[in-house]
Each structure stands twice: as C-alpha cells, then as structure tokens.
Amino acid sequence: MFHGDTLNIHVSVSKIVIPLSILTLVLALVLVLKDRKIQDVHIPWSRKNTRLAWIILGPLALQAILFSTGEPHGITDQIGVVIALVQCFAIPFIFSPSKA
C-alpha cells in the first residue's frame, strides 16, 4: 500500500505497478520486434520551451519554503505536494517541439 499522509491518499501499489509493467513489456516487445530503424530526433529548442521551463521549474524555491516551514501534513505541505504533482505532469511540455 502507498500511503500519502499529506493528502490522505491510500492506494494499492499492485493496482498501478502491475498494469504499468505489462504495458512496458508490451511496448518493449513492439520496439524490439520492429524491423525499421528508429531515427534520431532532435527537438528544436525555442523561446517557448525556455519560458515553459521557467514557469514549471520556477516554483522550486516556493516549494522549498512551503516544505521547510509550517507544520508537517499541514496546508503548506499540501500546497507544496500539489505543486510538485503538477510539475511532474507538466515537464514533458517543456520538451515538445514548437515553431515559435
């Protein structure tokens, strides 16, 4: 069981790990059995990517303050955890190719 005390979350890890493991195994088999070669992809870096990186990684200082002050499992911890979760899902947008 995964117990997230800050947000009071209790999830069975087997409900997450087993399906993800099966999905990864299938994806690995598909890539290994594929006949064509995978081409190198270079992500064009633009100002938009830099701005997104600053927006997503900028709150790290705020998170440090939130996590180091206040009571454990309090409102400051909850805000810090929510910001961290948003960052985890937003990081791939930094590396998405764009023209502008």
C-alpha positions in Angstrom: 0.0 0.0 0.0 1.1 3.5 -0.8 0.1 5.9 2.0 0.2 9.6 1.2 -0.2 11.2 4.6 -0.2 14.8 3.4 -3.2 14.4 1.1 -4.6 11.4 2.9 -4.2 9.0 -0.1 -4.2 5.3 0.3 -3.7 3.3 -2.9 -2.7 -0.4 -3.5 0.6 -0.3 -5.4 -0.2 -3.5 -7.2 -3.1 -1.7 -9.0 -0.6 0.7 -10.5 2.6 -1.3 -10.9 1.3 -4.5 -12.5 -0.6 -2.8 -15.3 2.3 -0.4 -16.0 4.8 -3.4 -16.0 2.6 -5.2 -18.5 2.3 -2.1 -20.7 6.1 -1.6 -20.6 6.7 -5.2 -21.5 4.4 -4.9 -24.5 6.0 -1.7 -25.6 9.5 -3.1 -25.3 8.5 -6.2 -27.3 6.9 -4.0 -30.0 10.1 -1.9 -30.3 12.4 -4.9 -30.3 10.4 -6.7 -32.9 10.1 -3.7 -35.2 12.2 -4.1 -38.4 12.8 -0.5 -39.2 15.4 1.6 -37.6 14.4 4.4 -35.2 15.7 7.7 -36.5 17.4 10.2 -34.2 15.1 13.0 -33.3 16.4 16.5 -32.4 14.0 18.7 -30.6 14.1 22.2 -31.8 14.6 24.5 -28.8 12.8 27.8 -28.9 11.9 30.7 -26.6 8.6 29.0 -25.9 10.4 25.9 -24.5 12.6 28.2 -22.3 9.6 30.1 -21.0 7.8 26.8 -20.2 10.9 25.6 -18.4 11.0 28.7 -16.2 7.3 28.5 -15.5 7.4 24.9 -14.5 10.7 24.9 -12.6 10.4 28.4 -11.2 8.2 27.3 -8.2 11.0 25.2 -6.8 12.1 28.0 -4.4 8.5 28.4 -3.3 8.2 24.7 -2.7 11.4 24.7 -0.6 9.9 27.4 1.6 6.5 25.6 1.8 8.1 22.3 2.8 10.5 23.7 5.3 8.0 26.0 7.1 4.7 25.2 8.7 3.6 22.1 10.4 4.0 18.6 8.8 0.9 17.4 6.9 -0.5 21.0 7.2 -1.8 23.3 4.5 1.7 24.3 3.4 2.7 20.7 2.8 -0.5 20.1 0.9 0.2 23.1 -1.4 3.8 22.0 -2.0 2.7 18.5 -2.8 0.0 19.7 -5.3 2.6 22.0 -7.0 5.0 19.0 -7.2 2.4 16.8 -8.8 1.5 19.5 -11.4 5.2 19.9 -12.2 5.6 16.1 -12.8 2.8 16.1 -15.3 3.9 19.4 -16.9 7.6 18.6 -17.5 7.0 16.8 -20.9 5.6 20.0 -22.3 9.0 21.7 -22.0 10.4 19.2 -24.5 7.6 19.3 -27.0 8.7 20.8 -30.3 7.2 24.1 -31.4 7.8 26.5 -34.3 7.7 29.8 -32.3 
